[in-house]
Amino acid sequence: MLAVACLGACLVSCLGLALSPLPGVKRGRDLAEQTRSVNWTGALDAVETIFTRGVALVLLVFAISYWMRLTGFHGGPDYRFDTMSEHWRIASASLAVFFPVAALGLWGRFSWGMVVWFLAAAQEVAMHTWFSDLFGRAYLIVAFHLITLLVFLGLEVARRVAARG
């Protein structure tokens, strides 16, 4: 059987004989377009999966940070729940729940994971921009969330272009 396969490969490559196409397999230009589209979609899926899981890991670090604040393992006198101001209590408690749920949803690529992440990111961006007099400015956190949002939007646009074209 292997000898027949080798002989067939030699005939095709050396003599330039064209084998008849298999049913359902496109040839020539249609095959190249089909392959290009499939490769882009597969590549975008792989990039999105890797990026989403990377963001999930960062959100897990954020969640651990907020849980450390709530339980008192974080430095500073105002970082324990019983000594925090009221606005920090509300923000820390909600983000300590939002971030691990968003991380789980993004890691599993569930549709609700993106929604929960967006809610947590919107809350944290609002905390450190509009309410910076209460929560302080955290430019790196705000930049992380905004850049992540832009990358997610860019991947979605690229996915739609690849699916259409």
Buried (B, 14 or more C-beta within 10 A) or exposed (E): EEEEEEEEEEEEEEEEEEEEEEEEEEEEEEEEEEEEBEEBBEEBBEBBEEBBBEBBEBBBEBBBBBBBBBEEEBEEEEBBBEEBEEEBBEBBBBBBBBBBBBBBBBBEBEEEBBEBBBBBBEBBBBBBBEEEEEBEEBEEBBEBBEEBBEBBEEBEEBBEEBEEE
